[in-house]
Amino acid sequence: MTVPRIAVGVAGLEVATAPTSLAAVGLGSCVAVMIYDPVAKVGGMAHVLLPSPASSRRFESPGRFAQTAVPALLEQLEPLGADLRRLTARLVGGASMFANLTPPGSIQMGERNVVAVREALHVHGIRVIGEQVGGDYGRSVEFNLQTGVVTVTSVSQGVAHL
């Protein structure tokens, strides 16, 4: 049986139920935040580009910003049967892809995205149970809503599961 797969593009946000999987390709400084209810087998993924709307002149999608992606995911997961008390999160991405081009001591966009996503999850009481963030390499991620397994793939680091 082929598992339905939904691609989550940059600044995108998707929610689904098992047996679907959600995937994001080419995460650099962006962060994929995945929220999951293991009992209802429902989950969502946002492909966060920036920490907050204040860091951009455009607001196209709530998935674009950490501050808006987390509440939007929660709002869309609840009607699918998610219980907010059971939700957990995983984070992937937030790399410093061009650290050698920025002044020493400056905070990289990837790190800023990770911090902003963690803060947004904390505000909503969502516990982070796994992450693969930072570094200087890109990643792709697939989130299987049937099993809850997150598979992270990187050319330089191989495959890991969260």
C-alpha positions as CSV (number, residue, x, y, z in Angstrom):
1,M,0.0,0.0,0.0
2,T,1.3,3.4,-1.0
3,V,1.2,6.0,1.8
4,P,-0.2,9.3,0.7
5,R,2.5,12.0,1.0
6,I,1.9,15.7,1.3
7,A,4.8,18.1,0.5
8,V,5.1,21.1,2.8
9,G,6.8,23.9,0.9
10,V,8.7,26.9,2.3
11,A,6.3,28.9,4.5
12,G,3.7,26.1,4.1
13,L,1.6,24.4,6.8
14,E,-0.2,21.1,6.4
15,V,-2.2,18.9,8.8
16,A,-3.3,15.3,8.1
17,T,-4.4,12.0,9.6
18,A,-2.7,8.6,9.4
19,P,-1.6,6.9,7.2
20,T,-0.5,10.1,5.5
21,S,3.1,11.4,5.7
22,L,4.2,15.0,5.6
23,A,7.5,16.0,4.0
24,A,9.8,19.0,3.6
25,V,12.8,19.1,1.3
26,G,15.9,21.2,1.5
27,L,15.7,22.7,5.0
28,G,18.6,25.1,5.5
29,S,18.0,27.8,8.0
30,C,14.3,27.0,7.9
31,V,12.8,24.9,10.6
32,A,10.3,22.1,10.1
33,V,8.1,22.0,13.3
34,M,6.1,18.8,13.6
35,I,3.3,18.5,16.1
36,Y,1.7,15.0,16.8
37,D,-1.1,13.4,18.7
38,P,0.0,9.7,19.0
39,V,-3.4,8.5,20.1
40,A,-5.5,10.2,17.4
41,K,-2.6,9.7,14.9
42,V,-3.0,13.2,13.6
43,G,-0.2,15.7,13.0
44,G,1.0,18.7,11.3
45,M,4.1,20.3,9.9
46,A,5.0,23.9,9.3
47,H,8.1,24.9,7.2
48,V,9.1,28.0,9.1
49,L,11.1,30.6,7.2
50,L,11.5,33.4,9.7
51,P,11.1,33.9,13.5
52,S,8.3,36.5,13.5
53,P,6.3,38.8,11.2
54,A,8.5,41.7,12.4
55,S,11.4,40.1,10.5
56,S,9.6,40.4,7.1
57,R,7.6,42.9,5.1
58,R,5.3,40.2,3.8
59,F,2.7,38.1,5.5
60,E,1.5,35.3,3.1
61,S,1.0,32.3,5.3
62,P,0.9,31.5,9.0
63,G,3.5,28.8,8.3
64,R,6.0,31.4,7.3
65,F,6.7,32.5,10.9
66,A,7.4,30.6,14.1
67,Q,5.1,32.9,16.1
68,T,2.1,32.2,13.8
69,A,2.8,28.6,12.7
70,V,2.4,26.9,16.0
71,P,-1.0,28.4,16.9
72,A,-2.2,27.8,13.3
73,L,-1.1,24.1,13.6
74,L,-3.0,23.8,16.9
75,E,-6.1,25.4,15.5
76,Q,-6.1,23.0,12.5
77,L,-5.3,19.9,14.5
78,E,-8.1,20.1,17.0
79,P,-10.9,19.6,14.5
80,L,-9.1,16.4,13.3
81,G,-9.4,14.9,16.8
82,A,-6.1,16.0,18.4
83,D,-6.2,16.5,22.1
84,L,-4.0,19.5,23.0
85,R,-2.9,17.7,26.2
86,R,-1.3,14.8,24.2
87,L,0.6,16.8,21.7
88,T,4.3,16.6,21.3
89,A,6.7,18.3,18.9
90,R,9.9,17.6,17.0
91,L,12.1,20.2,15.2
92,V,14.4,19.7,12.2
93,G,16.6,22.3,10.4
94,G,17.8,25.7,11.6
95,A,21.2,25.3,10.1
96,S,23.8,28.1,9.8
97,M,24.3,27.7,6.0
98,F,26.4,30.8,5.5
99,A,28.1,31.4,8.8
100,N,31.3,32.4,7.1
101,L,29.6,35.3,5.4
102,T,28.2,37.0,8.6
103,P,30.1,39.0,11.2
104,P,31.6,37.1,14.1
105,G,29.2,37.0,17.1
106,S,26.1,37.6,15.1
107,I,23.1,35.3,15.7
108,Q,22.4,33.2,12.6
109,M,18.9,33.1,11.1
110,G,18.7,29.3,11.6
111,E,19.4,29.7,15.3
112,R,16.9,32.5,15.6
113,N,14.3,30.3,13.9
114,V,14.9,27.4,16.3
115,V,14.7,29.7,19.4
116,A,11.5,31.3,18.1
117,V,9.8,27.9,17.4
118,R,10.8,26.6,20.9
119,E,9.4,29.7,22.5
120,A,6.1,29.4,20.6
121,L,5.8,25.7,21.6
122,H,6.5,26.6,25.2
123,V,3.8,29.3,25.2
124,H,1.3,26.7,24.2
125,G,2.5,24.0,26.5
126,I,3.8,21.7,23.8
127,R,6.8,19.5,24.8
128,V,9.7,19.0,22.3
129,I,10.5,15.3,22.3
130,G,13.1,15.2,19.5
131,E,15.1,17.5,17.4
132,Q,17.9,17.7,14.9
133,V,18.8,21.3,14.5
134,G,21.8,23.5,13.9
135,G,25.0,22.6,12.1
136,D,26.0,23.8,8.7
137,Y,24.2,21.4,6.4
138,G,20.8,21.1,4.8
139,R,18.3,18.4,5.6
140,S,15.0,16.9,4.3
141,V,12.4,15.4,6.6
142,E,9.5,13.0,6.4
143,F,6.9,12.6,9.2
144,N,4.9,9.4,9.1
145,L,1.6,10.0,10.9
146,Q,0.8,6.3,11.2
147,T,4.0,5.5,13.2
148,G,4.9,9.0,14.5
149,V,8.5,8.4,13.2
150,V,10.3,11.4,11.7
151,T,13.0,10.5,9.2
152,V,15.8,13.1,8.6
153,T,18.0,12.8,5.5
154,S,21.1,14.7,4.8
155,V,23.7,14.3,2.1
156,S,26.6,14.8,4.6
157,Q,25.1,13.1,7.6
158,G,23.0,10.3,6.2
159,V,19.6,9.2,7.7
160,A,18.4,9.6,11.3
161,H,15.1,8.9,13.0
162,L,13.5,11.0,15.7
